Amino acid sequence: NLTISNFTPKPHTPFQWFVVSKGDLERKQGLLKRAFRKMKGVKANYTDVRLSAMEDFLGRGDRRLGPVIRRAWELGAGMDSWWENLDRAFAAWCGAIAEAEDLFEGGAIAEDSRSSRSRVRNAHLTIPKELDRPLPWDHINTGIHKDWLKEDWQRALEAATVPDCSFDRCSHCGVCGPDLGHNVVIEPAPVPEFAGQFKPKTAKALRLRVWFGKLGDMALVGHLDTAKLFERAARRAAIPVSFSNGFRPSPRIKIASALPLGTTSSGEIVDFELSEEMDAIEFKQRLSDRLPPGVPIYRVEPVDLAIPAASRLLEKAEYFIEVAAIVPNGLEPSWGSWVKGVMDATSLLWSKRTKSGDRLSAGPVSVPQVQRPKQKGQAQ
Ligand code: SF4
């Protein structure tokens, strides 16, 4: 698997004078796609060019972009890097930009000094005067001389390598001086001897069942990240977690059920299998000390290693959902009859948005599965 991100020039770098257009990124991705199609066994993933175009646009603006950002938000931008929101966000940005065309005529965005490829190709011949034009971020002094950035850009065109001044000679970028002091070149740390592959403990001595919550902002941490959180907390707490066998050993920490993103809960369960005996109270204390406040540990109990994991024992969960009703003026919402209508129905229709952005109607869903309306509560 190969993930390819698009290069978007940033202020205070040798490419600060240039923009990348969506068309340019598409052309480059097209070249890569054609090349990778011929390579067997390589799966290439690409960052959406619209994301990079938005990043480039925002990264090169000045304070006059403020109203455009606000307008984009009003038109529906936000959570732009989530694929579910990308269509809407990109349309919102395009709409906000179209409404503010006069800003760009006034120079709110640093102009591309040389957006055409032929000009870039010839750029190493001369440093054009356009590079001396003021940029929106010129008033921020990073210490790096603008002339050094121009030279560095020339070096980039020639594919020359600038030495890393932490370990090699100084290239006089301008940062060091009486204010910030002078750079001290340090010897690279010695590469340690290879101590052999890590051999995790795979013995299973104890299983502890842990009841925990996901509160507040933790609702925005997804299932896989929550699993990682437990792995890291257990490691920091020096809890002797047992690892699975096989080519890629993984810690035996299993969350009983994946909580939908954005949902808080006071009734989650996770099983820890340990390679050695440990007191449950000490385990609870050590783990709690390493977890954020939004993940309280309510209870820890030892359970028999021979019984199935919590993920297989789980039968149902209770959810509590807050519902807001939009009703015509003057009418009272008739909650009772609506809830009864749902409970009496023999089927419920639902829709799903797939990664490709399509909306699919699916269902029917058997109503007897719906025990109660939904925040996820005590899992049972
Ligand atoms: S040593 Fe200081 S002046 Fe020289 S390249 Fe490094 S940061 Fe810049």
Boltz pocket constraint, residues with backbone or C-beta under 6 A from the ligand:
constraints:
  - pocket:
      binder: B
      contacts: [[A, 165], [A, 166], [A, 169], [A, 170], [A, 171], [A, 172], [A, 173], [A, 174], [A, 175], [A, 176], [A, 183]]
      max_distance: 6.0
